[in-house]
Amino acid sequence: MAETEDFVGQEPHPVDDDLFKEPMKKRRRSDRDQRFRAFPSVEQSALKEYEKLETRTRRVLSNTYQKLIQSVFLDDSIPNGVKYLINRLLTLIEKPSLDAIYIGLFGSTGAGKSSLINAIIQQAMFLPVSGESLCTSCIVQVRSGCCEQYEAKIHLLSDQEWKEELKTLTKLLHRTEELGGEEVDAWDRDEVMEEAIWKLQILYGNGAEKKNYEELLRAKPKGKIPTSRIITLKAEEAGELSVKLDPYIRTKRRDWLGESAETQIWPLIKHVEVTLPKSELIPEGVVLVDIPGTGDFNSKRDEMWKKTIDKCSVIWVISDIERVSGGRAHEDLLNESIKACQRGFCRDIALVVTKTDKLYLPEYLRERKVGNQAIQSQREAVLERNEMIKIQRNRILKEKLKRKLPVDCKVLEASNVVYTVSAQEYWQQALLTEEETEIPKLREYIRKRLLDKKRRMVTKYVTEAFGLLLLTDSFSCTDNLPSEYLHMSGLRGFVEEKIQLLEKAIDRCFAPIVQPLQEGVRNARTSYRRILGACLVRSRGNRGFHQTLKAVCLKNGIYASRTLARIDLNAAITQPIYDQIDPVFGGIFRAGTPTNSALIPHIDAFKHSLQEKMMEIGIRNGRKHDSYKKSFLIQELPDSVGSTLGYKVLPLRSSQPSCGII
């Protein structure tokens, strides 16, 4: 950060070629108003006030920027302080109004992710749902925009990315020489082999699985592949786009009759972006992401799967009512979501239980243990069961989050982290009302997250702008900002001394992790055989499973398919280490009074000491422009401290990707 470099006394960065460019123009009023359609009147009023405040601030910043540019336009040399101010103003003017909120729907195939998105956006069957064929074969992002049409962009793997996967697929299909032909055919009917053969046949035709890598490189794919590697679809109506989009994101069974031109390039599809026109239900700035639960065999798609999880500030773990109690899949997905929260990306986690209209009444009544109140109908039983699920899972999930996350983590403040929804009943309302399906609750959840983010963003933006404008108003072109202030006030030596003390405090905070880390390593060494044994054996028999293991080896210990649970040997054998150090990391980043293990209070104390020193210098000097410089530096202090400490803390974060909370 340029501000941080100047803060520690380095030379301000030079004015670049973009210095004299026009700041981006503001959005037209009619377009801005369309963004508020998804909000009720009270929330609309609040958003409009935020928008007005932000617009006024941007206008003042833009005018100030233009005046500074005009004052130095003919100068041969621009003073360092003016360079800093001009660049700082331009950065603030062009700062995005609001970064998108990504809400990841994270669940296994058939959990109801696509059905849930369809209900939230009020478009039945817009995204294909699981039925006779396996659906949602890639990451799908759905957002609302200012466009007049429905639009989808299908991103394909690059030529190099597909070559890498093709090489792996052909290695996987290579027959073991010592096995005879008939024995191979009988032995190799594993899901991994089936999917590899399937991909090659779809792209290159029958018999492609018998060709080697070089032969397939020379072969021409059956489907037409655009040179841009992006396919754009547009339609006036949602149903029209859905029909066009369906073949690209629906994965059909191998025995499904008929094959469209679109399905012939399915193995090349990386991810899909869908934009809705001016939705009254989903506000602009929110992106719903349908994330497959297991990742992908292709390295680039699997890498994108991981990055998409980390991009989401909110994760909904999706599990249907029949799997939420005792099912292993949603627990694995929940653990992956908690890791994203520990890495500092995800801010909010919720468990969304789907298909909650399903209930076999005789069985439920036989197992029911809730008082003596009689159940009069299927509807009463469903509501009672859903409320019990919500109470139980809410308690279990919050206890788990408390063990894994710092006590001041925002997600722990939520009173409810479990939702019981029914997309089918949302449309039919034969058993439950619209409110009882809890689809409206999820929409409210989305609106509140966006409203809160907008409020925090505008508050920070106006505060930052105010400090910069005060400084600009009192600044003389002969000044050298801010290193001049640091040198004259003696603040530099004070900051360097305090940073050294803080570094020692950081070392003390992380010292308690050494023993748990060593113990975790010992546990991993003694348990790795048992853990690997559990990963490399499946309950329904091991016939053909050697091909899956071959795929695991080819992918450096990680294998993801659309039909099998994700296999990650590296994560599995290191889990005992994380089990030991996770609680310690939670303690390091907890709030409270300074101790040897709590880091945040030491950072707060460091910032407070700098603020007090700046106040002392301002009072001693008694000059107006020094006071403004002091206020500006105090304002910049949090970002400056974060960047200054980054070199110390970030290596710890990168070395412990599932534990660091920065």
N, C-alpha and C positions, 0 to 999 in steps of 0.2 A: 504494500500500500504506500502511495506517495506521501500521505499524511504522516504515516509512521516513520518513514525515512527522514522526513524533515524534523519530526519530533525528537529523534535521537541525534540530530545535528548534521545530517548529511546534506550535500548540495541539492537544492530543489531541482526536480526534473525539468528539462528544457521544454519550451513550447513546441508542440508537434504540429504537423500539417493540418490537423483537425481543429486547431485552436480557433481559427477564424471562421469556422463553418457555422451555418445557421442551426440553432437548436431545433429539435424535432417539433413539429406543430402539434397543437393539442387536438383532441378528438372533437368532432362536431357535437353540438348539444343533443341533437336527435339520436345520434349513435350512443352517447353516454347514457341517455335516459333508458335505452333499450336494455342496458345491463341490469336495471333494477326491476325488471318485470317479474322475476322469480321471487321477489320479496314482498311481504305484506306491507301495508301503508306505513306503519310505525318504523319498520326497518328501512323502508325506502327513504323516509325523511332523514334518518340518521346518515344513510349513505350519501344522500344529496348534500348534506351539510359537510361531510368529509370531503366530498368532491369539490365543493365550492372553496373550502379552505385550502385544499391542495392546489386548485387552479389559480387562486389569488397569489399563493406563494410562488408558484412557477412563473407567473407573470412578472412579479417583482424581481425574481432572480434573472429572468431573461432581459428585463430592462437594464438591470445593473451590469450584466454581462456585456450588452451592446455598448453601454457608456464607457466601460473599461476598454473595450476593443477600439472604439473611436479615439480614445485619449492616447493610445499608444500606436495607432496604425502607421504613422509616419516616422516613428522613432527607429533609429538604427539598432539600438540595444534596449531591450526591455528589462527593467530591474527584476531581480529574482523574486521579490515579494509579489510583484504584479503577475509574473508568470504563475506563481503558485495560486493566487486568487482566481485568475482566469480559468486555469485548468480545474480548480476545485468547483467553481461555479458551473462550468460546462458539464462536469461529471454529475453534479446534483440536478441540473436541468434535465439531462437525458436519462436519469435514473428511472427505471420502469415504474409505472404507477402501482402495479401489484403483481408479484410473481404468482404463477398459477399454483393452486393447491391440488396436488395429486393424491387421490384416494384410491389405494390399491385394494381390489377385491381378490383375496388370496385364498384359493381353495382347490380341491381335487376335482378331477373330471366328474361331472354329474352332481356336484354340490349345489348348483343353482345360481352360479355367478351371472351368467348371461340373462337368465330369467329375472334376476333381481335388477340388473341394469335396465332391462326393458320396462319393468314396472316403474322404476324411479323416473325414467325419461318419458313415461306415458306413451310407449310405442310397443304394442303387443307383437311378439315374434320379430322384432327388428333385428336383433342378433340371433343367430341360430342356437337352439337349445338342444341338449342331449336327448336323443331319441333312438332311432334305429341305427344311427351312425355316430361316430365319435366326433364331438364338435370343439370349436374354439381351439384350433391347433397352434395358435400363436398369440402373442400379446396384442390385445386390442384396446386402444385408447378412444374414449368417447368424450367430447367436449361440446360446449355451446359457443357459437361465435356470432359475428355480425353479418355473415353471409346470408343471401336470400335462398340458397339451395342447400340440399343435403349433399355432403361431399365426403368421399373416402379416398385416402391415399394408401396404396399398398406398396410397402418398401421391400425390395428383394435383396437377397444376399449379393454381394459383389462377385465378380468372376473369380477373384482370388479366394474369397471366403468359401465359395462352392467347391473349388478345386481341393481345398483342404479337407472338406467333409467327404468329397468323392474318394480321396485317397484313403481315408479312414474306413469308409464303407467297403471298398474293394479289399482292403486288408482283412476286414472282418469276415468277408464272404469267401476268403481263400480256404479251400478244402485242405484238411490235414492229410498229408500224403500217405500216412500209414493206414488210414481207414479206407475200406473198399467203398465203391460208389453207392451200393444199396444201403450199406450201414450208415454212410454219411447222410443220405436222404432221410433215413428213419431217425437219426440222432439229432439232426440239425434243425428240427422244427421248433426252435425256440422263438419267443417274441422278438428278441433282438434281430435274429436272422430274418424273420418275417417282415419286420419293418424296413430293414436294409434292402431286401429284395423288392418290397413294395415301392420304396422311393425311386429306385433305379428304373423299375418298369413304368411307373407313372411318367417319369421324365424322358426316358429313352425308348420305351416299348418293351414288349415281351422278349425275353432272352438277354436283356441287358445285364442281368446278374451273372451271366456266364463270361462276360467280357472283362478284360483286365483294365487297369487304370488308363494306360496309354490309348487303348481302343476307345474307351468312353470319352476321352478328351477329344478325339477326332469325330465322335458321333454328334449328330445334330439333334438337339432336344425337339420333342414333338410340339411343344407349345411355343408361341411367339414371345420372345423376351425383349422388352424395350431396352435400348442402349442406356437410357437414364436410370434404369433399375427401379423406376417408380411408375406405378399404374394409378391413374387418377380416374375416379368414377364420380359422376354428378347426376342428380335427379331432383325433380320438383317435389316429389312426395317421398315420405319415409318408406312406404312399401315398395316403391320402384327401386330405390337404392338398395333395400334389403335383398331383393331378388338378384340384383347385379353383384352384390357383395358376397352373397351366400356361398358360391363355389370356392371363393378364395380362403374363407376361414372355416369352412366345414370340411372335416376329414372323413371321407367315406370308407366303409369297409372294403376289403379287397374283392369280395364277392358281389359288391353292389353293381348292378347292371347299368350300363351307360356311363359315359365319361365326357364331360364338357371340355372345351378348349381351356377354360380357366383352371380346372383341376389338374391339367397337365403340367402346370408350373408350381403346384402346391409345395413341393419340397424346397423351393427357392424362397418362399415368403418368410421375411424376417419379422416384421410387425405391421400393424394396420392402425391408421389414425382416421377417426370418423369425426366430422364436425356437423353439428346440428344448427339449424338457423334460428337464432333469437328465441331460445326456449323460455317459456313462462315457468318452468319447473326447476331447471338447472341453471344457476347464474353463470354468466361469463366469468372465467377465471378458475373454474373447477374442472378437473379432468378425472373421469372415472376410468380406471385401468383394470381390465380383466387379465389377471396374471395366472397362467397355468401353475399348478401346485408343485410340479416336479422339475421344472427347468427344461432343457432340451439337449439332445445328443450333439447337435452342432455347437462348436465351441463359441462362435460369435453370438448365436442366439442364447446360449446358456449364460454368456457374459452379460448380455443385455438383460436377461432375466434377473440377474443379481443387481445390476445397476438400477433397474426399474424399481426393485424393492427398496433400494436406498434412496431413490428419488421421491418416494411417497412420504409425505408428512403425516398421512393418516393411513393405517392399514386395517381393513376389516377382514378378519379370518372367517371364511365362509364354511359352514358345516351343516349338513342337513340333519333333521331331528333324529333320524335313525342311527347316525354315526357319532353324535355329539357325546353320548355317554359310553365310554369304553373304547371308542374308536381311536386308533393310533394316528391316523393321517392328520387330523386337525390339531393334535398335540404337537406334531412335528412342525406344522405350519406356524403354530403359535410360537414355538421356540425360535423359529427363523425370524418371525416378526419382532420378538423381544430383542434378538441380536441386532436387528436394524435400529431399534430404539437405543440400545446400548452404544451403538456406534455414533449416535448423536443425530441421525437423519430423521427417523420417524419420531413424531411428537405425540401421537395418539394411537391407541390400539383398542379395538372392540371386537367382540365375538358376535357374529350374526348367524343365528340359527335359522335355517330355511326349511320350507315345506312343513311348517308347523300346523297345517290343517290336517295332516295325516294322523290318524289314531284309530286303532281297532278297539272299539268300546268294550266288548266283553272281556278282553284280556286286561284292559286298563282297570276296569271295575274289580276284577279278581285280585289284582296286585295293589290296588289303591290302599293307602294307609293314612288318609287325611280325615281324622275325626269320624263322625257319624252322619254328617250332612249328606243327604241323598243327592245323587246326580240325576237330573231330570232329562238331560238331552246330550247329544253328541257335542253341541256347541259349548255347554257348560264344562264338559270333560276336557275339551281342547283348551279352553281358557284357563282352567285350573291347572292342567298339566303344563301349559306354557309358563304360567306364573311360577310354578315350582322349579321348572328348568332355569328360569331367569334368576331366581333367588340363589339356587345352588351354584350355578356356573359363575354368577357374579362374585360370590364369596370366594370360590376356588381361584378364579382368575385374578382377583385383586390380591389375594394372598401370594400368588405366584409372582405377580408384578412387584409386590413389596419386597420379596426376597431377591429379585434380580435387579431392581432399579433403585436409584437414590430416593430418599424420602421426599425431596422437593421436586421430583419429576411431575410434570403437569398431569400426566395421565392418571396418577394416583389421586388427584383431586376430584375426578369424576365420580358421581354417585352411582352411575349405572354404566357398565361397560359390556352389557349383553343385551341383544335385541332378538326377539322372536318374530320372524316375518313369514308371510305366505304370499308369494307372487301370484299363485293361482287364484287364491281367494280375493286378491286385490281386484282381479278382473271379474270374477264370477259373483262374489259376495253372497254365496248360497249358505255359508256357515258363519262367516265373520264379517263385521262391518269394515269399511275402509280404514278407519282408525285402528281397529283391532289387528289389522294385518301389519301395522307398524311401518308401512312404507312412508306415510306422512312424517313419522318420527325421524326417519333417516334423511328425508329432505330437509327437515328442520335442523338436524345435526349439521348437514352440509352448509346451510345458510349461516348458522351461528359461527361456524369455523371461519367462513369467508368474512363475515362482518367483523369478527374479533381481529382477524389479521389486517383488515383494512384500517381499523381504528388504530392499531398499534403502529402500522406503517405510516399513517398520516401524522400521528403524534411525533414519531421519531423524525420524520421528514421536516416538519415545521420547526422543531427544536433545532435541528442541524442547520436549517436555512437561516433561522434567526441569529444564531451565533455567528455564522459566516457574514451576514449582512451588517451586524454591529461592527465586526472587525473591518469590513470593507469601508464603512462610513468613517472610521477613524484612522484609516491606514494612509501613510505617506509613501509615495512611490520610492523614496530613498531608503525606506526601511527594508530589512531583510528578514522575512517571515518564514518560520518562527524561530530559526536558529539564533537570530539577534537577541530575541527575548530570553532565550535559554542561557546564552553567554552572559548577558548583562545582569541577569538576576541571580546567577550562581546556581540555577536550578539543575544544570547538567550534572554537576558532581553529586548533588542530592539524589537524582534519579539513578545514576550508576550505582551508588552505594545501596539504595533500596532494592535494586534489581539483584544485586549480589546476595542480599539477605533473603530475598524471595526464592532465589535458586536453591539456597540451602534448605529453605522450608519445603520446597517441592521434593528435594531428595529425602527429607524426613518423612514426608507424606507417603512416598512410594516404597519406603524401606519395609513396611509390614507385609508387602506382597511377596517378598523373597521366600519366606518359609512356606506359605501356601503354594507358591509356584513350584518349589522343590518337592513338596509333598504330592502335588498334582502330577509331576513328572514321574515320581516313583509309582503312583497309582496307575498311570498310563502304561508304564513298563510291565507291571505285573498283570494287567488286565487286557492287554492288546490281543492276545490269542483268543480269549473268550469273546471279545467284541468283534473281531474279524470273523470268528466262527458264526456268530449271530447274523452278520451281514452277508455271509457267503453261503448261507443255507436257507432254503425256502420251504415252507410247510407243506406245499402241495407236490413235492417231489422235485428232484434235481435233473430230470431228463432234459437235455439240451441246454442246461444252465451254464455249461462251460463256455458257450458263446457269449453269454452275458458277462462272464468273468473276463473273457478276452476283450470285450468292449471296455470294461472297467480299466484294464491294463493299458489299452490304447489311449484312453482319456486321462491317464495319470491318476487313477484312483477314483474318478467321478464318472457316473453314468446316469443319464436321465432319459427316460422314454415316456411315451404317452400312455402306456399300459401298465408299466411297473412302477413301484415306489422308487424314489430317487435313492441312488447308492452313492455315498460320499465317504470313502474309507478314511480320508484325511481328517474330516470333521469327527468321525466316529471315534478314532483312536486318540484324538486330542481332547475329547469331551471331558475326561476325568480332570484334565488341567483346568479347564474353564469352570468345572464344578467347584474347584477349590478357590480360584481367584475371583470369581464373579462377586461374591459377597464383599470381598475386600475392596474391589473397585467401587462398589456401591457406597462403602464407607468413605472412600477417598473423596467422592464428589457429593457427599451429603452437606446440607446446610447446618448452621449452628455456630457455636463459639469455636475459636481456633483450638485445634488439638494437633497431636503429632500425625494423625491420619486424615484429617479433613482439609482438603485443598482450597475450596471456595472461600472460606473465611480468611485465609491468608491473602488471597488475591484481593478480596474486598478491603482488608486492612491496608494493603499496599496502595490501592487506589485512593483510599481515604487520606492516607498520609501525604500523598502527592497533592490532593485537593487542598488540604490544610496549608501545605507549604506555599502553594500558589496564592491562596488567600492572604497569607502573611506577607508575601512579596508585593501583592497589589496594594495592601494597606500601607506598607512601608514607602512605596514609590509615590502613591497618591496621585498618579497621572491618569487621566481619563482613558487615553488610548492603551496604556498598559493594562488597565482594568478590563478592557474589551478583549485584549489578547489573552489575558488570564482566563476569562470566561470561555473563550473559544477553545483554549487548550484543555480546560477541564471537561468541556463537552466532548472533545475528541479522545479523551483519556481511555474510555472502555475499549475502543477499537485499537488504540495504540498499544495498550497493555496486552490485548489478545494476540496481536501480531508479534510483539516483543517476546512473549512467552511461547509462541508457537514452536520455535525451534527446540524448545525444551520438552514440551508435552506431546507434540505430534508424533515423534518417533515412538513413544509409548503406545499411542493410539494405533499406529500402523502395525506395530509388532503384536498387538493384542486386538485383532479386528473385531472380536466378539465381546470385548469387555470394556474398551475405552469409551467414556462418555465425555465428550468435549463440548 
